[in-house]
Amino acid sequence: MSAAVTSVDHAQLDRDHVWHPFTQQQAWVEEEPLMIEAGAGSHLLASDGRRYIDGVSSLWCTVHGHGHEGIDAAIAAQLERVAHTTMLGLAHPGAAELAGRLVELTPTGLSRVFYSESGSTAVEIALKMAFQFQQQRGGQHARRTSFVHLRDSYHGDTIGSVSVGGIGLFHATYRPLLFPTHAAEPGDAADLERVLAAHEEEVAAVIVEPLVQGAAGMITHPPGYLRAVRELCDAYGVLLICDEVATGFGRTGTMFACEQEDVAPDLLCLAKGLTGGYLPLAATLATERIYEGFLGAPEEHRTFFHGHTYTGNPLACAAALASLDAFESERTLERLQPKIALLRELLDELERMPEVVEVRGRGLMSGIDLGEHDPALRMGHRVTLEARKRGAIVRPLTDVMILMPPLSISETDLRNLVAILAESIRAACASAYETTAAALTSAELQRVA
Ligand SMILES: Cc1ncc(COP(=O)(O)O)c(C=O)c1O
């Protein structure tokens, strides 16, 4: 690297020019950004020379760790061949092989794979497919134009996926832009039945995050709920879309969350961990019945008119194939089970802390709820900064601390991560209320004066 490059003040450039996702920039520019320069296993290395445990798998996607030899090599080998070629009018071996592997791995009945690049687009595609499928069935099915989703759900941030989302903080502003939907109470099959009965014959599909609603703060559904959702969809002739963008690829302890209730959806959305967390790739899987609903002569215009420039990018497909290989050769799911048990044990202890209201989650997906605090205290953010001081990267959803380490994390790192989180929660709560107490005292003093 040349001296000119090393002397660049990246932090200043970031403050001056970068607009970060889901970030209030006014607060962001007041802090020193942590610049990540490298990754190794479950650790991230920053420009401050320190090493941090990646407690959130770089936003829920790193599976086998950073710098995985097999995935690195697969991407390098693909790079020797071609970095990108379009799937509009052409095919390539990686996308074909990956589609075959995904069909084999996912619940029975899903036989067709449509690629895109993010969880949001995987959902957007599922919604459009469900809608168009019902339109093309014709007759009274063409009246099936709306969707049912769960309250507090998160399916991405494009306009379609926001329409089926339910997180007020993220979604309320865009209401006027969204298409109308029907919301059901998470985990309550009777409520879903009520919604379906009230809108019988106008619903195209129900969309759910199976077992765990991640962005809602790791809200879990009771056992049997997902199965009940499948049965209700069948009873009301409605398609079921399972969004496994967060839960897929081992996060809940099985390859896919749907397996735990023996549920096969009509449409399945995958992203995040699909490439082991390396590159942007997503897939929407559909049943043969849905796929056949789009067949016809070109002039009939039953085509699925959707596709992006980087759809099915070959480098990303190579990474995904290598990640699936790693699941097999490293027995990732088998070796995950003792870590899940350990995490549960550690979090049981954490839940006894007076600062913690509730711990929720499945597998390695966990949410540590710190309860209600004045939003101005930014409690979740305070904990994040305290954890950073102690060598761990965590990210809150408001005041719910999320832990979702890579599946490859060692037991030692897992113990350290939870210990750091416990200390950070304690420190953040103490400092927040010391400051508040001090502020109150000085205000009171001023009043008295
Ligand atoms: C369940 C679920 N669906 C969709 C998405 C959107 O994925 P992306 O951020 O890749 O667009 C997320 C992201 O967290 C998610 O948790």
The ligand as an ORCA input file, in Angstrom:
! r2SCAN-3c Opt
* xyz 0 1
  C     -36.599    -12.094      8.118
  C     -35.915    -11.099      7.234
  N     -36.349    -10.930      5.993
  C     -35.760    -10.062      5.143
  C     -34.702     -9.294      5.558
  C     -34.076     -8.313      4.615
  O     -32.840     -8.774      4.214
  P     -31.804     -7.768      3.502
  O     -31.314     -6.857      4.580
  O     -30.742     -8.675      2.982
  O     -32.530     -7.071      2.428
  C     -34.217     -9.438      6.872
  C     -33.087     -8.624      7.327
  O     -32.743     -8.590      8.486
  C     -34.842    -10.354      7.731
  O     -34.447    -10.511      8.995
*
